[in-house]
Amino acid sequence: MTDFSALDAACPLLECPVCRGRGAAEVPLVRHDRQLACPNGHGFDIARQGYVNLAGGAPPANADTAPMIDARQRFLDSGVYEPIRQAVSHASDAAHWLVEVGAGTGWYLDGVLTHRRDAVGLATDVSVAAAKRAARSGLASVVADTWAGLPIRSASVDAVLCVFAPRSAAEFARVLAPGGRAVVAWPTPRHLAALRERLGLLNVATDKDEQLVTQFGEAGLNPADRELVEFSAECTAQQVADLVGMGPNAFHDHAPAQGPTTIDVSVEVGTFLRAGA
C-alpha cells in the first residue's frame, strides 16, 4: 500500500498548475484517495510509485533518463559526495518548508530531512524517472518544469535547494517566504578538471560564479554565506562511469571511463536570501 504521509505533509505548498496557467494563482491542491484535486475540478492522479505529474506535458528532450537516474543513485549512495550534502544540509538547517528543484533522486533533500524530523520537504524534477525514484525513497515528489513555473504557492517556502540543477532565480524568489533562502551548489572551473580533460567532458564556464550572483541579485536574492567544498577522492571505474553518466555528459560523446582514478571535487555552496527579509 502506498504511504501518502510525505505527500500529505507537503500539500500545503502545492497549487493547481492549471488554475495558475489561467491566471488564478494560489488555488490549493488536496489529496482525495489517489488523486490531488483543486476546488475548480482539476485532478492529478498519484502514480503507483507515489509521485504526481504536475507538468502537464511531455518532458523535454534533455530530461534525465532512467539509466541516468540509476547511475546517480549508485554514485550518490557510494558516499563520495557526502561533504557536499553536509554543506547543503548545514546551509538549510533552520528551514521548515523545503523544496529541492531538479532533485533527481532527492538525495540532498533526504540528507536535510534525516537530521530535521520536524521539517517538510518536496522534491521536484522535470524527469518522470527522477520523480519515481524520489517517491520510492519516501519523499513527496512531483514532476514539474522549473522554467515553466513551479506548482508551488508564492511565499510559502523557507528554503529552495538547487544542486547542480537548472536555476530560475525569479521563480525561486517567487516561492520563497520573507526570510527564505536559496541554497545553491555549483561547480567551480577546478571541479573534475583532470577527469574532464582526459575524457573530453563538458567544460565549466569560467564566469559561472559571476553569472549566478548577477542573476540572483536581479531577482532580489542577495548573497549571504558561501562555503567552498574541495576534496579529492579515489573512485573505481564504475564510480567514474556513474559520475559521468548521471549528468549532462550522458547526452554527449566522450572517452570511456577508466579506473581506479582520483577525482578532484571543487564546488561552491552559496546561500542567497530573499530581499526584504
N, C-alpha and C positions, 0 to 999 in steps of 0.2 A: 504494500500500500504506500502511495506517495505521501511523504511528510510535507505538509504545506506551512509549517511553522515559520520558516525563514521568509517565505513569500508573504505570508500574512503580516509579519512584523514590518516588512519593507513597503507594504501597500500605501501607507500614508505619504510616501514620497512620490508615488506614481500619479500621472494624469492621463486622460484619454488622448492618444495622438490624433485620432480622427477629429475630435472636437477642436483640438488646438489648430489643426490644419484648416479648419473652417472659421477660425478667429475667436473661438471660445476657449480661453485658457483656464487652467485650474479646475477642470472637471474631473473629479476623483474616480479612481478605479477601485472596486471592491470585489473580493473573491466570492463567487457563488458556486460551490461544488468545484468542478474542474474548469472554471472559466473566470476571467476577470471581466467585469462589466461596469459601464458607466450609467448614470441616470437617464441618458439620452438613447439608450438601447444598443450601444455598440458593445460587442462582446469579443473576447480574445481567448481562445482555447489554451488551456495549460497542457503542454505536451506530456507524454508518458514519462519522460525523464525529469519533468518538473519545471522546465523553463517556459517562458511565454514570448511569442514573437510579436513585438510591438512596432516592427519596422515597416510593415505594410507593403513590402515589395521584395523583389529578388535581390539577393546580396550582390554587392559589387564584385567585379572580377578579381580584385585583389584581397578579398576576404580570406582569412585563414582557412585552410582545408583541414580535413580530419587527420591526414598524416602530419601536417604541421603541428596540430594540437597534440598529437601523440608524442612528437619529438619534444615539444615544450614541457609536457608532463614529465617525461623521463628526465630531461635535463634539470628542471627546477627541483624535482624530487630528489635529485642526487645531492643537493645542498650547495653546489658551487656558488650560487648567487645569494646565499643566506645573508652575507653582510649588507647587500643592497636591500633585502627585505627588512632587516633590522633597522636600517636608516629610514626607510619609508614608514615603518611602524612607529618609530620614535617621533618622526615629524608630525604624525597624525594622532598622537597619543591622547589628546584632550577631546577628540571629536566623538559625538554620539551617533549622528546620522552620517554614514559614509557611502560614497558611490565610487566604484572603480570603473573607469571608462577604458575601452579596449582591453578588457580584463583578461581575455584568453581563458585560462583555467581558473582564474580568480586566486592564484597563489599568493599574491601580495596582500589582497584584501583578507584572505583567510589568516594570514600572519598577524594582521591587526586584531581581528576578531578573536583569535586564540587567546590573546592577552587581555582583551576587553570584552568580557562576557556580557556587559551591560550595553554594548554598542550594537547598532543595527546596520547591516551592510547590504548593498545591492551591486551586483556585477552586470555590466552592460558590454555588449560586443556586437559588431555587425555580422559576425560569423555564427551561423547556426551550430556548427561543430563546437565552437568555443562555449556557447551558451549551454549546450548539452553537458559538456564536461564540468562547467562550474556548478550546474544544478546537481549533478551526481555527487559533487563534493559537499553538498548540503547548503550551498549558498543560494540566496534569492537571485535569480538570473533572468535577464530579458535580452532579446535581440533588439538592438537599436543602433541607428546610424548617428554618430555624434554630429556629422556635418549637416544632416537633415533636421536636426533638433532632437534633443533627448526628451523622452516621455516622462519628464520629471518636473514637479511643481516648482515654480520660481521661489527663490529664497528659502529653500527647505533643507538644504544640505550643509552639514558642518565641515566636511572635507571631501574634496574630489581627488582621487588618486589617479595618476596617469603615468604609467611606467613603460617607456619605450613604445608609446602608442600615439596615434594622431591626436593633436591638441586643437581644440576650438576654444580659445580664451574667452571669446564673447559668450559662448554657451556655458562655460564654467562659471563666469561671473553671474549669469542669469540665475543659475540654480543654487548658487551659494548664498547662505544666510548672512546677515551682518555679523562680522567677526569670523566668517568662514574662511577656509584656506584651500588652495590648490597645492597638492604635493606632487611634484613632477620630477621624474627621473629621466635623464637623457645622457647619451654617451659623449665623452669628450673626443677630440681627434686622436688621443692616445689609446682609446678603447680598442682592444683586439688588433692593434696596428700591425704587428708582425704577422698575425694569422690572416688578416685581410690582404696583406701584400702577397703572402705565399699562395693563397687560394684564389686570389682575384675577386674578392668580395666587394660589396658596395662600400664606398667611402663615407666618412662622416664629414659634413661641411665644416670648414674651419671657423665660420661665423655663426654656427648654430646657437651658441650661447647668446650672442648679441641679438640675433633674430628673435629668440624666445623671450628674452627680457623685454624687448621692444613691443612684441605682440601682446604680451600680458599687460604691460603698462598701459597700452592704448585701450585695453578692455577694462581698465580700472582695477587690475590686480597687481599690487605692489610687492616687490621682493622683500622678504623678511629674513629668513635664515637660509643657509646653504651648507651642505656637507659634501665634501669630495670623498668618494669611496674608491679607493685604489688598492689593489692587491694582485698577487699572482697565484695561479692555481694549476696544478698538474691534472691534465684531463686525458682520459682514454680516447681511443679512436671513435668509439661510439658516442661519447660525450661531445666530442668536437663535431661529429656528424649531426647530432641533435641540435647543438648550438647554432650551426649554420642552417639547418633545415627548419627551425622553428620560427624564423622571421622572414623579412622580405627577400633575403638571398635565395630562398627556396624557389622563387619565381625566375631566377637568373642562372645562367651557366657559370660554373666555377669548377676549379680543380677538386678532385676527391679529397676528403679529409684523411689525414694521416695521424697516427698516434702511437704511443702517448706523446703529448706535447704540452708545453707550458703556455698558458694564455695570460695576458696582462689585461686586467679589468680596470677601467677608469670611467666612472660615472658620477655625474653631479645629481644630487637630490636637493631640489630647491623648494622652498615654501613661499607662496605668493598669497598675500592677504587681500581680501576684497576691500576696496576703498570705502571709507566711511565707517569702518569697524571701530 
